[in-house]
């Protein structure tokens, strides 16, 4: 396998059941050793020339809260596997009342005011001095425009509806949920959806020159306004079930068709 010719998807716990949709594929569980610890992945055989990898960010079954995830090990493993396109998924709270729930949405930008991991350390793959360290200079975007275009094309061919517009995502670390005041605050800053993950994954992957896309689905309203489409736990469960069915079909299509794209940001190194 040549450098960076694999693709990968990170699944949130809301979409672990989508692994059942991959029955037509040969899945092989691997443990990847990294300088930051071991990381489990599933290798999906697509063909002789390309592999796809899946990571269940919270473990299977769900054992890790967001602040317990080894974010650096995850990114390091993907880099060592030659991943040249990463799609990270999450269920999200929807703060913008004009956005739908259940419908998959691509992410346009990231709001992460404190560039830190949940343990308080800097969100970087370079916690200690190293010859390969550098500044991530965002030129194309933290989310790859080429990868977003490719995903939208794949979804169209598979007759899978995506929301027309790309949306702004706020990373707000867990494990607690946001207060109503916090949701209003992030909405005023320009964020439209939020969750406790995604942010660290795409920052760290970009530092390793892996193009990223974010694919999310709303499971609840976080705007503080009454919303007839999602009310109460039963409605949240129903909305997630609807999203899982669509995500399952999209997951199969992405594994079969997604291709690596050039890294369009820059790592600026001194010397």
C-alpha positions as CSV (number, residue, x, y, z in Angstrom):
1,X,0.0,0.0,0.0
2,X,1.4,3.4,-0.9
3,X,1.4,6.4,1.4
4,X,-2.0,7.8,2.4
5,X,-4.2,5.7,0.1
6,X,-6.5,4.5,2.8
7,X,-9.7,6.1,4.1
8,X,-11.2,6.0,7.6
9,X,-14.4,6.8,9.5
10,X,-14.8,7.5,13.2
11,X,-18.2,6.4,14.6
12,X,-19.9,7.9,17.5
13,X,-21.7,5.6,19.9
14,X,-25.1,6.7,18.5
15,X,-24.1,5.0,15.2
16,X,-22.3,1.8,16.4
17,X,-25.3,-0.2,15.2
18,X,-24.3,0.8,11.7
19,X,-21.5,-1.8,11.9
20,X,-24.2,-4.3,11.3
21,X,-24.7,-2.7,7.8
22,X,-21.2,-3.9,6.9
23,X,-22.1,-7.6,6.8
24,X,-21.1,-7.7,3.1
25,X,-17.5,-6.6,4.0
26,X,-14.7,-8.5,5.6
27,X,-13.9,-6.8,8.9
28,X,-10.6,-7.5,10.8
29,X,-10.0,-6.0,14.2
30,X,-6.5,-4.7,14.8
31,X,-4.6,-3.0,17.6
32,X,-2.3,-0.3,16.4
33,X,0.7,0.6,18.7
34,X,1.4,4.4,18.8
35,X,3.7,6.6,20.9
36,X,0.6,7.6,22.8
37,X,-0.8,4.2,23.5
38,X,-2.7,1.4,21.7
39,X,-5.7,2.1,19.5
40,X,-8.2,-0.5,18.3
41,X,-9.4,-0.2,14.7
42,X,-11.4,-2.3,12.2
43,X,-9.9,-2.9,8.8
44,X,-12.5,-3.2,6.1
45,X,-11.4,-5.0,3.0
46,X,-12.6,-3.0,0.0
47,X,-10.3,-4.3,-2.8
48,X,-6.7,-5.1,-3.6
49,X,-5.7,-1.5,-3.9
50,X,-7.4,0.2,-1.0
51,X,-8.3,-0.3,2.7
52,X,-10.9,1.5,4.8
53,X,-10.7,1.7,8.6
54,X,-13.3,2.2,11.3
55,X,-12.8,3.5,14.8
56,X,-15.5,3.4,17.5
57,X,-14.4,6.4,19.5
58,X,-16.1,5.3,22.8
59,X,-15.3,1.6,22.5
60,X,-17.6,-1.3,21.8
61,X,-19.6,-1.5,24.0
62,X,-19.5,2.1,25.1
63,X,-16.9,2.3,27.8
64,X,-15.2,5.7,27.4
65,X,-16.7,9.1,28.2
66,X,-15.4,11.9,26.0
67,X,-12.7,13.0,28.4
68,X,-11.4,9.4,28.6
69,X,-10.8,9.0,24.9
70,X,-7.1,8.8,23.9
71,X,-7.4,11.4,21.1
72,X,-3.7,11.5,20.2
73,X,-3.4,7.7,19.9
74,X,-6.4,7.7,17.6
75,X,-4.9,10.3,15.3
76,X,-1.4,8.7,15.4
77,X,-2.9,5.3,14.5
78,X,-4.7,6.7,11.5
79,X,-1.5,8.4,10.3
80,X,0.5,5.2,10.6
81,X,-2.2,3.3,8.6
82,X,-1.8,5.6,5.7
83,X,-5.1,7.4,5.9
84,X,-5.6,10.1,3.4
85,X,-9.2,10.9,4.1
86,X,-11.0,10.9,7.4
87,X,-14.8,11.3,8.0
88,X,-15.7,11.8,11.7
89,X,-19.4,11.3,12.7
90,X,-21.4,12.4,15.7
91,X,-24.9,13.0,16.9
92,X,-25.3,16.6,17.8
93,X,-27.4,19.1,19.6
94,X,-29.0,21.6,17.2
95,X,-28.8,25.2,18.4
96,X,-29.9,26.9,15.2
97,X,-33.7,26.5,15.0
98,X,-33.6,26.6,11.2
99,X,-31.7,23.3,11.0
100,X,-33.3,19.9,10.8
101,X,-32.9,16.9,13.1
102,X,-32.3,13.4,11.7
103,X,-31.0,14.7,8.3
104,X,-27.2,14.2,7.9
105,X,-25.3,17.5,7.7
106,X,-21.7,18.2,6.5
107,X,-19.6,20.5,8.7
108,X,-18.2,23.7,7.2
109,X,-16.2,25.1,10.1
110,X,-15.2,24.5,13.7
111,X,-15.6,26.8,16.8
112,X,-13.2,25.6,19.5
113,X,-12.2,28.7,21.5
114,X,-9.9,26.9,23.8
115,X,-7.5,24.7,21.8
116,X,-7.2,22.2,24.6
117,X,-8.0,18.5,25.2
118,X,-10.3,17.6,28.1
119,X,-7.2,17.0,30.4
120,X,-6.3,20.6,30.0
121,X,-3.2,20.0,27.7
122,X,-2.9,21.7,24.3
123,X,-4.8,20.0,21.5
124,X,-1.7,19.1,19.5
125,X,0.3,16.1,18.3
126,X,3.4,17.9,19.5
127,X,3.2,18.0,23.3
128,X,7.0,17.8,23.5
129,X,9.6,19.3,21.1
130,X,10.1,17.2,18.0
131,X,11.8,17.8,14.6
132,X,8.4,17.3,12.8
133,X,6.5,19.8,15.0
134,X,4.9,22.9,13.4
135,X,2.0,25.3,13.3
136,X,-1.2,24.2,11.6
137,X,-2.0,27.0,9.2
138,X,-5.6,26.7,8.1
139,X,-5.9,27.7,4.4
140,X,-8.6,25.5,2.8
141,X,-10.4,24.9,6.1
142,X,-10.3,22.5,9.1
143,X,-12.8,20.5,7.1
144,X,-11.6,19.7,3.6
145,X,-13.7,21.3,0.8
146,X,-12.6,18.6,-1.6
147,X,-13.7,15.9,0.8
148,X,-17.0,17.6,1.5
149,X,-17.7,17.8,-2.3
150,X,-16.8,14.1,-2.8
151,X,-19.1,13.0,0.1
152,X,-22.0,15.1,-1.3
153,X,-21.5,13.5,-4.7
154,X,-21.4,10.0,-3.2
155,X,-24.6,10.7,-1.3
156,X,-26.3,12.0,-4.4
157,X,-25.4,8.9,-6.4
158,X,-26.7,6.7,-3.6
159,X,-29.9,8.7,-3.3
160,X,-29.2,9.6,0.3
161,X,-30.4,13.1,1.3
162,X,-27.9,15.5,2.9
163,X,-28.8,18.9,4.2
164,X,-28.2,21.5,1.5
165,X,-26.0,23.8,3.5
166,X,-22.8,23.0,5.5
167,X,-23.0,24.0,9.1
168,X,-20.7,25.4,11.8
169,X,-19.8,23.0,14.7
170,X,-18.9,23.9,18.2
171,X,-16.8,21.6,20.3
172,X,-17.7,21.8,23.9
173,X,-16.0,19.1,26.0
174,X,-17.9,16.8,28.2
175,X,-18.8,14.8,30.0
176,X,-21.7,17.0,31.1
177,X,-24.2,18.5,28.7
178,X,-24.3,22.3,28.0
179,X,-26.4,24.7,30.0
180,X,-29.1,26.7,28.2
181,X,-26.9,29.8,28.7
182,X,-24.0,28.1,27.1
183,X,-26.0,27.0,24.1
184,X,-27.2,30.6,23.6
185,X,-23.7,31.8,24.0
186,X,-22.3,29.5,21.3
187,X,-25.2,30.2,19.0
188,X,-24.4,34.0,19.3
189,X,-20.8,33.2,18.3
190,X,-22.0,31.6,15.1
191,X,-22.1,27.9,15.9
192,X,-25.2,26.0,14.8
193,X,-24.6,22.5,16.3
194,X,-22.5,21.1,19.0
195,X,-21.2,17.9,20.7
196,X,-18.5,16.7,23.0
197,X,-16.3,15.2,20.3
198,X,-15.2,15.8,16.7
199,X,-13.1,18.9,17.5
200,X,-10.0,17.2,18.9
201,X,-10.1,14.6,16.2
202,X,-10.0,17.0,13.3
203,X,-7.4,19.3,14.8
204,X,-5.0,16.5,15.5
205,X,-5.6,14.8,12.2
206,X,-4.9,18.0,10.4
207,X,-1.6,18.3,12.3
208,X,-0.7,14.9,10.7
209,X,-1.8,16.2,7.3
210,X,-4.9,14.1,7.1
211,X,-7.8,15.8,5.3
212,X,-11.0,15.6,7.3
213,X,-14.8,15.9,6.9
214,X,-17.4,16.0,9.6
215,X,-20.8,14.3,9.1
216,X,-23.4,14.8,11.8
217,X,-27.1,14.4,12.6
218,X,-29.1,16.3,15.1
219,X,-30.8,14.2,17.8
220,X,-32.2,17.0,19.9
221,X,-32.9,20.8,20.0
222,X,-30.4,22.8,22.1
223,X,-31.7,26.2,21.3
224,X,-34.0,26.5,24.4
225,X,-37.0,26.9,22.1
226,X,-39.9,24.5,21.9
227,X,-39.6,22.3,18.9
228,X,-42.4,20.0,17.7
229,X,-40.0,17.6,15.8
230,X,-38.2,16.5,19.0
231,X,-39.9,16.5,22.3
232,X,-38.8,14.1,25.2
233,X,-36.7,11.0,25.3
234,X,-39.0,9.0,23.1
235,X,-38.7,11.5,20.3
236,X,-34.9,11.7,20.7
237,X,-34.8,7.9,20.4
238,X,-36.9,8.0,17.3
239,X,-34.8,10.7,15.7
240,X,-31.7,8.7,16.3
241,X,-33.2,5.6,14.8
242,X,-34.2,7.5,11.7
243,X,-30.7,9.0,11.4
244,X,-29.0,5.5,11.9
245,X,-30.9,4.1,9.0
246,X,-29.7,6.8,6.7
247,X,-26.2,6.8,8.1
248,X,-26.0,3.0,7.6
249,X,-26.6,3.4,3.9
250,X,-24.2,6.3,3.7
251,X,-21.5,4.5,5.6
252,X,-21.6,1.6,3.1
253,X,-21.4,4.0,0.2
254,X,-18.5,5.9,1.7
255,X,-16.5,2.7,2.4
256,X,-17.0,1.6,-1.2
257,X,-16.4,4.9,-3.0
258,X,-14.5,7.4,-0.8
259,X,-11.0,8.3,-2.0
260,X,-8.1,10.2,-0.4
261,X,-7.8,13.9,-1.3
262,X,-4.7,16.2,-1.2
263,X,-4.1,18.0,2.1
264,X,-4.9,21.6,1.4
265,X,-3.8,23.2,4.7
266,X,-0.2,23.6,5.7
267,X,2.2,22.7,8.6
268,X,4.6,25.5,9.0
269,X,7.9,24.3,10.3
270,X,10.9,26.5,11.3
271,X,14.4,25.7,10.0
